[in-house]
Amino acid sequence: MKLLYNARIYTLETEQASQADAILLDAGRILAAGAADELRQQIRQARDAEDLDGATVMPALVDAHLHLEHYALGLQKVDCETGSLAECIRRVAQRAANTPPGEWVLGHGWNQNTWTQNSALAQGGYPTAQDLDRAAPARPVYLTAKSLHAAWANHAALQLAQIGADTPDPHGGRIGRDPSGCPNGILFESAMQLVEAHIPPPSEEQSAEAIQNALPSLWRFGLAGGHDFDGRRCFAALQRLHRQGKLRLRVIKGLPLEDLPHAAAIGLRGGFGDDWLRLGAVKLFADGALGPRTAAMLQAYQGEADNRGLLLLDAEQLVEYGRLARASGFALAVHAIGDRANHEALNAFAQLQEEARLAPGAQPALRHRIEHVQLLHPADAARLASLQVIASMQPLHAPSDMRMADRFWGERAALAYAWQTQLKHGAALAFGSDAPVESPNPWWGIHAAATRQEANGAPGPQGWYPEQRLTLLEALQAYTRGAAYAAGMEQIQGRLAAGCLADLVVLNTDPFRLAAQELREVKAQRLMIGGEWVV
């Protein structure tokens, strides 16, 4: 039995910022939280007592949407999130100079929409294969965009993948081309797989090692858990770490759609696992992303009259997959960015809900999710709540994307990243980062949710569409209780209360005593997972 006392403890047990000053733990669980004098009898039985010297404590945070393997491996790649094309090229050239000829140079994070001197780029505002040829003439280069929905390759990489002028666009993707029809080095959506198939993949062991090495970076942000949406190699790596007792992060493992038949065939069901690793929802993609303008739209992008993005799955297809998933007890997690993709997903959930209602015999309600919910048509704003669909959103996307949203969506952006609208209608919010698309630092996300501003205060004191700002408590609950609810773990996670997991974070300051603009500076001094300090 362990006692932590002399602390300002925000339990998040209720809708208020309820406080305690002592917490009693045993066997990785919380026995009680409250005033020290009220716990006096139990305190006497504690073999280990620790004075926290007035520090602020709250439930450890959970990232409700990240790509754990991508994030871990990305720490080894070229950081392409730069302010200019020239700086990105310089970093690639530097890495290439230290890479043996013929070996791949891999990077992540470029976003042509934020580069200075964007007018100097090629047609459509994108860089070209020739840009990378100059940086790495003897090595194949492959750089994923910040959105993970586009990639940039040099000619060596295109040649290895045998992509030429006669290569057709794959289903659900597009090969960027110059005016003569030759590939220009930019690949959209499923076309990325044409090159990725030729990149030597890491082994399960290498993936596990990368994830293990990345865990301390997540702990330092105050994260004790995450909902992962990477593929089967990541799942195998996580199982390896779990088996070895090295998985010190609670992971809800999303299942790729292509693996659903295999899971169903051997009888796996949603929720299978334990408090460290369990199966979550089946992940599907209804559309692309805003950055490469592949998000599926009801009306065209501004300035691109013929472009309404790419709809990868419509409502009818989503319903078919939903029926397969339901048979094995899996909910759906549907990636939907554009207003058309969200509309199709909501139509599918409405039909699935009606079918479940009419089905004979009681069926447990599945907690379906829409991942991102970045833009909704006004007629769809209340439908997530009415259909009990979880709004799994990433607040850092708003300051990152606001200029692109204004440019390509115009007035429609009033319902972009509309967190407060979803709360007012009664939808459950679960917040994450989409790492490595954004930083997994939840305090940067909380700052974005509370201010709708970039780190430098842009676009102004009130933020971007300030009516969508959240209070600090509302944002915290989306990273704690909301994430726990999305995982079906609300009885044991997201709060500091009797019976809950002993996952808590000690902060360097009390965020409730800060101005919203200061929230980016909150840091985790210590982190406890399962009753043990990991930081």
N, C-alpha and C positions, 0 to 999 in steps of 0.2 A: 504494500500500500504506500502511495506517494502523495504528499501534500505540496501544492504550490500555493503560496499565500503572499499577502502584501502586494497585490496587483490590482489594476483596474481592468476587470474582465468583462468584455462584452459577449454575452452568451448567445445572442441572436435567437434566443428561445421563443420570443414573441415578435410581434410586428414593431415593437419599440426597441430602442437600444438598451435593453435591460442589462444591469450590471451585477457583478459579484466581486468579492475581493479574495476569495479562496476557492480552490478546486481540488477535489480528492480523486485520485486515480488508482486503479488496480487492474492487473492483467490486461493492460492495453485498452481499458474502458474507463469511462467517467462514472464514479460512484455518486458524486454530488457536487454541485456548485452553488455557492451562496456566501453569506456573511461568515467570517471566521468564527465569531462567537456562537452562531447557530450550529456550526459544524464541530463544536468543541469536543463532544464525546467521541466522534469518529476521528477527530484529529489526534487524540491521544493514542489511537491505535496505529497511526502512521509511523512506519519504520524510517521513512526518508522524508524530510521536510526541506523545502527550498524557498528562501525568501527572494522574491522577484523585485524587491526594492522599488515598488510603485510602478512597474512597467505596465504597458498596455498589452492586453492579451485578447485574442479573439479566435474563432474557429479557423483552422487552416483553410486556405482557399483551394478551389478545384477549377481547372481549366476545362470547360465543357466541350471544347472542340479544338483539338490539335493533331498534328501529324508527327508522332513521336519519333519514328525512324527518320523521316525526312528532316526533322529538326536536328536530331543527333548527327546524322551524316552531313547535314548542311554546315555544321560547325567546322567541318574539314574542307569545305569548298571555298572558292573565291567569293568574297562578299561583293556582290554587284549592285547593292543598294547605294548608288552614288548620286551626286547632284548633276553630273554631266556625262555625256557619252565618252568624252576624252578620258575622264578619270576611270570609268569602267574599263576601257581599252587598256589603260596603263596597268591596272591591277591584273588583267588577264595576261598581258605581256610579261609581267613580273613573275607570275606563277608558271607560265610556259617556259621561261628561262631556266627554271629549276625542275622541269619535268622532262624525263627522257623522251627523245623523239618517238613518235608512234603511240605514246600513252595519252589517255584522255585528259583534257583540262575541263573540269566541271565547276560550275558556279551557279549562284542563285541570287535573285532579288532585283533584277533590273526592271525599271518602269519608265518607258520612253516619255510618258506623259509629264513626268516631273523633271526631266533633264533641261538644263539651260541650253540656249541656242538650238531649240527643237526644230526650228525651220531649216536647219542644215541637214536634217535627216532625209532618208529616202522617201519614196512615195508612201503615203499613208502614215508618215511620221515614225516609221520603224527604222532601226539600223539594218545593216546588210551583212551577208556572209563575207563580203570583201573587207569590211571593217575588222572582222576577227582574223581573216587571212593574214593581214599585216601584223597582227599581234602575235600570232602563233602559226607561222607558215608550215611547220613540219609536224603539227599535232592536231588531232581532232578536238574541237571545242564545242561544248554543249552547255548553254546557260539557260536555266529556267527563269521565267518572269516572276515577279513578286506575287502575282495572282496564282501561279502554278497552272495557269490555263493557256500559256503560250511558251514557246522556247525559241532560242536564237542559236543557230549552228553555223559553223564555217564550212567551206567547200570540202575539206577533208572529211568532216563528219557526214555531210550529205552524200559524198561518194561511197563511204563505207556502208551507208544505208541504201545505196543504189536509188537515190531520189534524183530524178531528172525531169526534163521538160515533159516527157510522156507519162510520168507517174500520175495516176489519177488521185483526186482527193479521196481519202478514206471516209467511210460513213461516220458522221458526227465530228468531222474535222476538216481542216483546210490547209493547203500548202501555200504559203505566200509566194507570189511570183512577180518578176519584173515585167515591164511592158512587152517584152518578147515572149513571155510565157515560161521563162526559166525560173527555177526556184531561187528565191532571194535570201534564204536563210532563216525566215520566220515560219514557225509551225504553230498551228492553232489546234487546241483540244486533242482529239484522237490522233491527229497527224504527228504529234510528239512521239507517239509510240513507235513510229517508223524508225526513228533514231535510237530511242531508248532500248530497243530490242538488241542493239549492237554494242551497248555499253556493258562491260563486264560487271555483273551484279556482285554486291558484297555477299559473303557467305552468312549463314545464320549466326555463326560465331562472331564474325566481324560486326554484324548488326547489333548483336547483344552487347558486345564490348563498347560500341559507340553509344548505345543507350545508357549503359551503366556510367560511362564517362560524362554523359550529359546530365545525369540526375542532380548533381550538386548545383548546377546552374539553375535548375527549376526550384530546388529547395531554397536557394538564396532569395527567390521571389516570394516565398511563403506558400508555395504550392505543395500540397500533399497528395494530389490526385489529378487525373486527367482522363478525358474521353477521347480515345485515339481512333483515327479513321484511316490508318495506313493498312497495307495488305497482309497477306498470309505470312510473309517472311518476318514481318514485325511481330505478328502473333507468336510465331515459333520462337523468336528471340526473347519475347517477354516470358514465355513458358520456361525457357532455359534459365533465365534469371530467377524466376520464381522457384524453380526446382532447386536452384543453388542457394536460395535464401538471400539473393542479392537485389530483389525487386523491392526497393524501399520507396515505392510510389503506388498509390491505389489506381489501377487502370481499368476503365470500362472499355472493352475492345469492340469497336464497331466491326461489322462483318461486311466485306465487299460483296456486291450483288452476285458476282460470278462464283463466289464460294457458298452461296445459299444452298444449291442442290447437294453439295458434298456434306454440308452440315446436317441437312434434313435426312440424307441417306443413312447417316450413322446415329441419328436420333438426338443430336444436340438441340437444345432449346434456349431461347432467349433467357438471360439471367443465370445461365450455368456458370459456376465458378465459386469464388470465395470473396472475402473482403479485400483481397489484394488484386485479383485478376478475375474478371467475369465478362461474359458475352453481353454486348449491348444490342443496338439496333442494326438493321441491314441498311447499308449506305447506297443510295442511288443518286445519279446526276440528272436533273431535269434540264439544265442549261449550262452555259459557260460562265464568264465573268465580265465585269465592267471594263477593266483595263484594256483587254483586247477587243472590246465591244462584241462579245459573243454571248452575253446574257440575253435571254429571250424576252422580247418586248412586245407589248400589245400595239404600240405605235413605233415608228422608226426613230433611230437615234437622230438627234439634232445635227444637221449638216450632212447626213448620210441617208438620203431619202429611200434608198433601196436596202438598207440594213436594219433588220429587226432581230439580229442575233441568231443564235442556234438553239432551237428547241430539241433537246436530245430525247426526252420522254414526254409524251402527252398524258392526259388523265387516264385514258383507256389502258395504256401500257402500265402506268403506275398502279392501277387497280389490279391488273393481272399479277404483277409482282407482289402486291400487297396480299393477295389471296395466298400465294405460295408461302410468304413469310408468316402469315397468320397461322397456317397449319402447323408451324413449328414454334409458335409462341413468340415470334420476333416482331417487334415494331419496325416501322420504317423511319429512316432519317434521310430526308430528301434535300439535296443541295438545290436551292432555288435562289437566284439573284434577281433576275428581271421580273417585272410585274406579270408578264405572261406565264413564266415558269411558276411563280407563286400561285397564280390563278389556277393553272392546271393541277398543281399539287393539292390545293384546297378542294377542288372539285373531286379529285380522287379520294381524299380523306372523307369527304361527305358521303360518297357512295360506299366506301368500306365501312363507315360507321352505320349506315342504314342496313347493309348486309349483316353486320354483326348483331344488330337489334332484332332482325327477323329470323336469325338462325336459331334452330331448336337447342335448348339447353343453355345454361348460364355460361358465359365466356368472360374471362377476365379482360377488362378494358386495357388495350395496348396503348402505351404512351408514345404515340407518333411524334416526330419532330420535323420541323423545317429548319435546315441549316442555312443560316445567313439572313433570310427574310429581308434582303437589302432594299427592295422597292416593292410597294404594294399599290394596286389601284385602289382609290378611295372606297369602292364598293366591297373590297375584300378586307378592309382594315379590321373589322370586328370578327372575322370568320375563324381566326385561330382560336380565340377564346370560346366561341360557340361550339366549335368542333373539338375542343380540349386538345389542341395541337400545341406542343411546346415550341416557343420561339427561341431557338438556339442561335444567339447572335454574338457578334464580336465588336465591342464598342470602338476599338482602335481603328476599325475600318472607316468610321465616319470622318475623323480628321485626315486620314490618309487619302480618302477618296473624294472629299467634298468638292474639290475643284473639277475633277473628272465628272462627278455627278451633275454639277451645275452646267458644265460644258455640253455633256451628251444627253442629259435627261431634262434640263431646263426646269420649268416649274413643277414637273413631276417629282423633283427631289424633295418637295415638302413632305412626302411620305417615305423618304429614304431613311433607313436606320432609325425607324420611328419607335423607340423604346417606350416613351411615355404613353404613346397611343396604345400600344399593346397592354401596358399595365392598366390603363384606365378601362379598357374593355374587359380586363380580367384574365388575360393570357399569362401563363407561367413563363418567366424569363430565365434562361440559363446562359450565362456569359462565358466566353472563351476567347482565344486569340487567333485561331487558325494558324498557329506557328507551324512552319517558319514564314508564313505570309506576313505575320506581324510578330513583334516581340511577345514572348509569353509572360512578360511582367504584368501581373494583374493590376498593379497600381497605376500603370500607364493607361490601362483600360478603364479603371475607375475614374481617373482624371478625365478621360475622354467622355465618359458617360455623364459626369457631373458638370462639364464645361462646354462640350462640343467645340473644343479648341485644339489647335496644335500646341506643341510644347512652348512655342514662342508667343502664344496668345492669339494668333491669327484664327479666325478672321476679325476678331474684335472682342470687346469685353463681354458681350452677351452670347458669343458663340454662334455657330451655324444652326439655323432653325432652333432657337433656344427653347421653344415650347416642348422640345423632345428631351430636354435635360432631365436627369434623374437626381434625386437626393443621394447623399453618400450611403445612407442605409439601404435604399432601394438597389443601388449598384452592388453593395456588399452582399445582399441577399441573393442576387443573381449569380454570384461567384461561390455561394455557400449552399443555402437552402434550395435555391433553384436548380443548381447543378445536381444536388443530391436527389431531388424529386425526379429529374430527368433520368437518373440512373436507377430509380426504384429503391433508393437507399435513404429516404428522408427520415426513417425511424432511427438511423444510427449515424448519420453524417450531416454536416452543415450546421450543427448546433453544439453548444457545450452544455449538455444536460445529462442526467442520469441515464445510463444505458448506451450512450453514444460512444463512438470511437474516440480515443484520446488523441485526436489530431488537432493541434493548436499552434498558433504562431505568436511570438513575442515581437512587438514592433518597436521601432526607434522613437516613435512619437505617437500621440493620440490623434488619429485622423479626424475624430469628431471635434477637435479643437483647432482645426486648420481651415483656412480659406480653401475653397474648391480648387483654386489655381495652384495650391501647394501640394496637392495629393500625389503628384508624380514623384515627389521626393520621399514618400513613405518607403521604408525598407524593413525587411525582416531581419531582426537581430538573431533570433533563434527559431527553430522549427522542431516540433515534436510530432512524430507519426507513430501511432500504436503505443503511446506511452514512453517512447524512447526519443531522446534528442538526436536529431541527425545534423543539425547546424547549431 
